[in-house]
Amino acid sequence: MIGIDLIKISRMERLVERFKNRALERFLSQSEIDLVKNHKTASGFWAAKEACSKALGVGIGAECGFHDIVIYKTPTGAPKLQLTQKIVEKFAISDISLSITHDGEYAIAVVAISKRA
């Protein structure tokens, strides 16, 4: 299953300017907030979580919330996703891959999910 999301970076910038850290806390854990360097990073994280929920086929909502999806980085700085055990079991997830890119005014993320047979 594949999900993709695109966000205009200025949208995230306005959100953070208006709501400060509460904007980030809405969709990120403290460990994820610690990884955010700027509005581009925050936008990429938003897109990653939206793309993941789309790959699951449910979107962000009752079945999968922003905090069910955790972003972390490898020692080399590559972004990775970890799902809560509830989501892994509910959707029979065996593997998950993430790619985030930024270009100009946009951040894009693609998530590929494999299910157990």
N, C-alpha and C positions, 0 to 999 in steps of 0.2 A: 504494500500500500504506500502511496506517495502523497505528500501534502506540500503545498507551497504557499508562501505569504509574502506580501510586499507592503512596506510602510514608508511613507514620506517622513524623512528624519525631522523636518520642521514640526510635524504633528507631535512627535515625542518631546521636542524642545518646548513647545507651548504647554504641554501637559505638565512637565516638570517645573516650568516657570510658574505656572498657576497653582499647582498642588504640592510643590516641593517633594520631599522624600515620600510622602503618602502616595504619590503617583507611582513610584517604583515599588513600594510595598504592596500595592494592589496586585502586581503580577510577579514579583520577585521575592525570594527569601533573602535574609541578610547576607548569606554567603554569596548569593548571586549579585546583590547590590555591591558587595565588595569588589567584584570583578568589573563593574561598569566604570569605564574610563571617561566616557563622554556620551553625548546624545546618539552618536552613531552606534555605539555598543549597546545602549539601552534599546534602540530601535531594532537592532539585529536580534536581541534576546526576545523582544515582543514577537517579531516575525517567526522566530524559531518555535515558540510555544504555540502560536496560532497554526503554523504549518504542521506541527505534531498532532494537534487536535484534529486537524483536517485529515491527516493520514489515518487517524483512528476512525474517521467517518462520523464523528459526533460534534466537532467544534467545541469551543469552550462553553461549558454550561454544567448542568447537573451531573452528567456522566463523567466529565473530566474537567477539572478546574485548573487554573494557572499554577497552583501550588502542588498539583499532582505531577508536574513536569519540572525537573530540576536540571539546570544548565551548570556544567562545570568545565574546567579546562585541563587538558593533559599537561605534563611538564613542558612540552614544546609549544603550548598555547592553543592547540586545536580545541574547538568547542565540542562538547559531548553532551548527550542527554541521558538522564536517569529518570525512570518512571517509578512512581510509588508501587508497592507490591500489589495494592488493590487494582491498579490499572494493568499491570503486567498479567495478573491472573484473569481479570475480566475480559481482556482482549487477546489472551494467549500469545503474548509477545515473546519472540525468541531473540530478536536482534533489532537494533535501531541505529540509524546513521543520520548525521546532521551536517549541512553545509550552510554557512552564512557568508554573504558578501555585501559590500557597500559600494555604491557608485553614485557620485554626484549627490543628488538629494534623496536617494532611496537606499533602503536596506532590504535585502531579500534573503529568505531562508527556505531550504528544501529539506524535508525529512522523509526518509524511506524506512518503513517498518516491515519486518518479516514476522509472520505468525507461526506458531508451532503447528505441526500437521495434526 
